[in-house]
Amino acid sequence: MRVVAIVQARMGSTRLPGKVLKTINNSSVISLLLARLSKAKLVDQIVIATSIAEENKELIQHVNQLGYEVYAGSEDDVLDRFYEASKRYDADVIVRITGDCPFVDPLLVDEVIRGYINSKVDYFSNVMPPTYPDGLDTEVFSFNALSLAKESKLSAQDKEHVTPFIRNSDIFTKSNLYFDKDYSYIRLTLDEPEDFTLIENIYNHFYPEIHFSWLKIIELRDKNAGIFEVNKNFKR
């Protein structure tokens, strides 16, 4: 069973253009994400899935220089992008990560993969419903489920967000990982300039260490809630 983590990322963003190549202590956001994700023991390969848009050439070059594979596909049909990348890299199981999650936690990723394997479902995540902070979202599903979704009549939204059809359809079996406390209101994702300020402050706090766990971020928040105020007005 070959597990491929596919990270969807692109340079286009209405609120924060080029966010994945913004730098923190001379490291790009996407390089921090990939370095952390590479510690996941149950992932066989990591692939960046971006689009063929001209603006993504800089991202593709940067990721190649980091030593990771890149698949460039449809700009709007992200599900097709995942499907074609999964085929190219012989994925039996896909781990979906988004490029706006620079605190992706490899231990949590492994836990979700393990949940998928043990529960023998088509789809397993930590977002149905979420109890982990926004920015730690991890979805794991079979290539067969992705193929069935690809063959179905989907809305533009289903194609753009990859997994809504799988999550909402009764033809797939699903399960979820819950944390024992609800932290879903905490925002660790990168969508707004204020998000970047928080993310930069967190990385600066732990610098030069980049492999701290998400629970260390919670500990930091408990001790210094003030720095987490900057993006509190943006809801999940």
C-alpha positions in Angstrom: 0.0 0.0 0.0 1.7 3.1 -1.3 0.9 6.3 0.7 1.5 9.6 -1.2 1.0 13.0 0.5 -0.2 15.5 -2.0 0.2 19.1 -1.0 -2.0 21.5 -3.1 -0.3 24.9 -3.4 -0.2 27.8 -5.8 0.9 31.4 -6.0 -2.5 32.9 -6.7 -4.3 34.1 -3.6 -6.8 36.9 -3.5 -6.0 37.8 0.1 -2.3 37.0 0.3 -0.7 36.6 -3.1 2.5 34.4 -3.2 1.9 33.3 0.4 3.6 29.9 0.1 6.9 31.6 -0.9 6.8 34.2 1.9 9.9 33.8 4.0 10.4 33.3 7.8 14.0 33.3 9.0 15.2 32.9 5.3 13.0 29.8 4.8 9.9 29.8 2.6 6.6 28.8 4.1 6.4 25.9 1.7 9.9 24.7 2.6 8.9 24.7 6.3 5.7 22.8 5.6 7.6 20.2 3.5 10.4 19.8 6.0 7.9 19.1 8.8 5.7 16.8 6.6 8.8 14.8 5.6 9.1 13.6 9.2 5.8 11.6 8.8 6.9 8.0 8.9 3.9 6.5 7.2 4.2 8.7 4.1 6.1 7.1 1.2 6.3 10.2 -1.0 5.4 13.8 -1.0 4.2 15.6 -4.1 3.3 19.2 -4.6 0.2 19.6 -6.8 0.0 23.0 -8.4 -1.5 24.4 -11.6 -0.1 25.1 -15.0 -0.7 28.9 -14.6 2.4 31.0 -15.5 2.5 32.5 -12.0 3.4 29.0 -10.5 6.6 28.6 -12.4 8.6 30.2 -9.5 6.9 27.8 -7.0 7.7 24.8 -9.2 11.3 25.8 -9.5 11.6 26.4 -5.8 10.1 23.1 -4.8 12.3 21.2 -7.3 15.3 22.8 -5.8 14.2 21.6 -2.4 14.2 18.1 -3.9 10.5 17.4 -4.0 8.3 16.2 -7.0 5.8 18.6 -8.5 2.7 17.9 -10.6 1.2 20.8 -12.5 -2.4 20.4 -13.6 -5.7 22.2 -13.9 -6.1 25.6 -12.2 -9.7 25.2 -11.3 -10.3 21.4 -11.2 -8.2 20.6 -8.2 -9.8 17.1 -7.9 -8.5 16.3 -11.4 -5.1 17.6 -10.3 -5.1 15.2 -7.4 -6.3 12.3 -9.6 -3.6 12.8 -12.2 -0.9 13.3 -9.6 -2.0 10.2 -7.8 -1.8 8.2 -11.0 1.6 9.5 -11.9 3.0 8.6 -8.5 1.2 5.3 -8.1 -0.7 6.3 -5.0 -2.9 3.6 -3.4 -3.7 6.0 -0.5 -3.7 9.8 -0.7 -3.0 12.2 2.2 -4.4 15.6 1.3 -2.5 18.6 2.8 -3.0 22.2 1.8 -0.1 24.6 1.2 -1.5 27.1 3.7 -0.8 24.8 6.7 2.8 25.6 7.7 2.4 23.9 11.0 1.4 20.5 9.6 2.4 18.0 12.3 4.0 14.7 11.2 2.9 12.9 14.3 -0.7 13.9 13.7 -0.4 13.0 10.0 0.8 9.5 11.0 -2.1 9.3 13.5 -4.7 10.0 10.8 -3.0 7.6 8.4 -3.0 4.9 11.1 -6.7 5.7 11.7 -7.4 5.2 8.1 -5.6 1.9 8.0 -7.1 0.5 11.2 -10.7 1.5 10.5 -10.6 0.2 6.9 -12.7 3.1 5.6 -12.6 4.9 2.3 -12.0 8.3 3.9 -10.5 9.3 7.3 -9.8 12.8 8.6 -9.6 15.0 11.5 -12.1 17.5 10.1 -15.5 15.8 10.4 -16.0 17.6 12.6 -12.7 19.5 13.5 -11.3 19.4 17.0 -7.8 20.3 16.0 -6.7 23.9 15.3 -7.5 25.3 11.8 -4.3 24.6 9.9 -3.7 21.0 11.0 -6.3 19.6 8.6 -5.4 16.1 7.3 -7.5 14.0 5.0 -6.7 10.4 4.0 -8.6 8.5 1.3 -8.2 5.7 -1.2 -7.3 6.1 -4.8 -10.4 4.1 -5.5 -12.6 6.7 -3.7 -10.9 9.5 -5.6 -11.5 7.7 -8.9 -15.2 7.3 -8.1 -15.4 11.0 -7.3 -13.6 11.8 -10.6 -16.2 9.7 -12.6 -19.2 11.3 -10.9 -21.1 14.4 -12.0 -19.6 17.0 -9.7 -20.2 20.7 -9.1 -17.5 23.3 -9.6 -17.1 23.5 -5.8 -16.6 19.8 -5.5 -13.9 19.9 -8.1 -12.2 22.9 -6.5 -12.2 21.5 -3.0 -11.4 17.9 -3.9 -13.1 16.0 -1.0 -16.7 17.4 -0.5 -18.2 14.7 -2.7 -16.4 12.0 -0.8 -17.3 13.5 2.5 -21.0 14.0 1.7 -21.8 11.0 -0.4 -23.3 7.9 1.2 -21.4 5.5 -1.1 -18.2 6.0 0.9 -17.3 4.8 4.4 -15.9 7.4 6.6 -14.4 8.0 10.1 -12.8 10.8 12.0 -10.0 11.5 14.6 -11.1 13.6 17.5 -8.9 15.3 20.1 -10.0 15.1 23.7 -10.4 18.9 23.8 -11.9 21.2 21.1 -9.2 23.5 19.7 -10.9 24.1 16.4 -11.4 27.8 17.1 -7.6 28.4 17.1 -6.4 29.7 13.7 -3.0 28.5 12.5 -3.7 28.6 8.8 -2.2 31.1 6.3 -4.9 33.1 4.4 -4.6 36.7 5.6 -1.7 39.1 6.4 -2.6 38.8 10.1 -2.2 35.0 9.8 1.3 35.5 8.5 2.2 37.8 11.4 1.1 35.1 13.9 2.9 32.3 12.1 6.1 34.3 11.9 5.9 35.1 15.6 5.4 31.4 16.5 8.4 30.3 14.3 10.5 33.1 15.7 9.7 32.0 19.3 10.9 28.4 18.6 13.8 29.5 16.2 16.0 27.7 15.1 13.9 24.7 15.9 11.2 24.1 13.2 10.0 20.6 14.3 8.0 21.5 17.4 4.7 19.8 17.8 1.3 21.5 17.5 0.9 20.9 21.3 3.9 23.1 21.9 2.0 25.9 20.1 -0.9 25.3 22.4 1.5 25.6 25.4 2.8 28.9 23.9 -0.7 30.2 23.6 -1.5 29.3 27.2 1.5 31.3 28.3 1.4 34.1 25.9 -2.2 34.5 24.5 -1.5 38.0 23.4 0.4 37.1 20.2 -2.6 35.0 19.1 -4.9 38.0 19.2 -3.7 39.3 15.8 -5.9 37.0 13.7 -8.7 36.2 16.1 -11.4 38.0 14.0 -11.1 35.6 11.2 -13.3 32.6 11.7 -12.8 29.0 10.4 
